[in-house]
Amino acid sequence: MKIIGIDPGYAIVGWGVVDYQRSRFTTLDYGAITTKAGMPFEQRLLTIHQELDSILTIHKPDAMSMEKLFFTTNQKTAIDVAQARGVILLCATQHQIPCYHYTPLQVKQSVVGYGKAVKTQVMEMTKRLLHLQAVPKPDDTADALAIAICHAHSAGSRLAQYGARY
């Protein structure tokens, strides 16, 4: 199964493509879509769509996994990220790629085995599970790969069957 993991944002969208066969991971590609701070917001969304469209065309993943939004303080940021997330979902739908959503707790549990793991633990385990020389940068890219790992570990479980996809 070829999975693209997405860490949504509007300044940086982390992405990572992995292949998961017989309980083994192969890292195919990863990176970040970045938009400039002074760019009009609509142009940022268009850039995200165009670049993600190209990535999906090249890699043709079987599934997309994305982190669920969870904001407690800055509602303006949450709304902007939600709009970027909508563009990402639109792009996946245009490519007929099913999308699955996971909470940060689910990602940590899946990658580290502990739902309250700290970010450095998740990054180190992501590096180890994917046999990478170093933790990918920026952090959003490493997060996207961890989200892809989470889906690989969860795809055959009840987690994917009950509510993770919408």
C-alpha positions in Angstrom: 0.0 0.0 0.0 1.4 3.4 -1.0 0.4 6.1 1.5 0.9 9.8 1.5 1.0 11.4 4.9 0.1 15.1 5.2 0.8 17.6 8.0 -1.6 20.4 7.0 -0.9 24.1 7.2 -0.9 27.1 5.0 2.7 28.3 5.4 4.1 24.8 5.4 2.4 21.6 4.3 4.6 18.6 5.2 4.2 15.5 3.1 5.8 12.1 2.9 5.1 9.0 0.7 5.8 5.5 2.0 5.2 2.1 0.7 4.0 -0.5 3.3 4.3 -4.2 2.3 4.5 -7.2 4.6 5.0 -5.0 7.7 8.0 -3.2 6.1 8.3 0.4 5.1 10.0 1.9 2.1 10.4 5.6 2.0 9.6 6.8 -1.5 9.7 10.6 -1.2 9.1 13.5 1.2 9.2 17.2 1.4 7.3 20.4 2.2 5.1 22.7 0.2 5.9 26.3 1.4 4.2 29.6 0.8 5.5 33.0 1.5 4.1 35.1 4.4 3.4 38.2 2.3 1.5 36.2 -0.4 -2.2 36.8 -0.6 -4.0 34.0 1.2 -5.9 32.8 -1.9 -2.6 32.5 -3.7 -1.2 30.4 -0.9 -4.1 28.0 -1.2 -3.7 27.9 -5.0 0.1 27.1 -4.6 -0.8 24.3 -2.1 -3.3 22.8 -4.6 -1.0 23.0 -7.6 2.0 21.5 -5.8 0.0 18.8 -4.1 -1.7 18.0 -7.4 1.8 17.4 -9.0 2.9 15.2 -6.1 -0.2 13.1 -6.3 0.2 12.8 -10.1 3.7 11.6 -9.7 3.3 9.1 -6.8 -0.3 7.9 -7.2 -0.8 6.9 -3.6 -3.5 4.4 -2.5 -4.4 6.5 0.6 -3.9 9.8 2.2 -3.5 10.2 5.9 -3.8 13.6 7.6 -3.6 14.9 11.1 -6.9 16.1 12.6 -7.0 19.8 13.6 -6.7 20.5 17.2 -6.3 24.1 18.3 -7.1 25.6 21.7 -5.8 29.1 21.5 -5.5 30.9 18.1 -8.8 30.6 16.3 -7.7 32.6 13.3 -4.8 30.2 12.7 -7.3 27.3 13.1 -9.6 28.7 10.5 -6.8 29.3 8.0 -5.3 25.8 8.5 -8.9 24.4 8.1 -9.1 26.2 4.7 -5.8 24.8 3.6 -7.0 21.4 4.8 -10.0 21.8 2.6 -7.9 22.4 -0.4 -5.8 19.3 0.4 -9.0 17.2 0.7 -10.3 18.6 -2.6 -7.0 17.6 -4.3 -7.2 14.1 -2.9 -10.8 13.8 -4.0 -9.9 15.0 -7.5 -7.4 12.1 -7.6 -9.9 9.7 -6.1 -7.6 9.0 -3.1 -9.4 8.0 0.1 -8.4 10.2 3.0 -8.0 9.1 6.6 -7.7 11.4 9.7 -5.8 10.8 12.9 -5.4 12.7 16.1 -1.9 13.5 17.4 -2.5 11.0 20.2 -3.3 8.3 17.7 -0.1 9.1 15.7 2.1 9.1 18.8 0.5 5.8 20.0 1.1 4.2 16.6 4.6 5.4 16.0 6.1 5.3 19.6 3.6 3.1 21.4 2.8 5.8 23.9 0.1 8.4 23.3 1.8 11.1 25.4 5.2 10.8 23.7 7.1 14.0 23.1 7.9 15.3 19.6 11.5 14.2 19.7 10.5 10.6 20.5 8.1 10.6 17.5 10.7 12.0 15.2 13.4 9.5 16.3 11.0 6.5 15.9 9.9 7.8 12.5 13.6 7.9 11.5 14.2 4.4 12.8 11.0 2.8 11.3 11.8 4.3 7.9 15.5 3.6 8.0 16.5 7.2 7.4 19.9 8.7 8.0 18.5 11.7 9.8 15.2 13.2 10.9 13.7 14.9 7.8 13.4 18.7 8.0 11.4 20.8 8.4 9.5 19.2 11.3 6.3 19.2 9.3 7.9 16.7 6.9 8.8 14.4 9.7 5.3 14.8 11.1 3.8 13.9 7.7 5.9 10.7 7.6 4.7 9.8 11.1 1.1 10.3 10.0 1.7 7.9 7.0 3.2 5.3 9.4 0.1 5.7 11.7 -2.2 4.9 8.8 -0.1 1.9 7.7 -0.3 0.5 11.2 -4.1 1.3 11.5 -5.4 0.6 8.0 -6.4 -3.0 8.7 -7.7 -2.3 12.2 -11.1 -1.2 13.4 -9.6 2.3 13.8 -9.8 2.8 10.0 -13.2 1.1 9.8 -14.9 3.2 12.5 -14.7 6.9 12.0 -11.1 7.6 10.9 -12.2 8.1 7.3 -14.5 11.0 6.4 
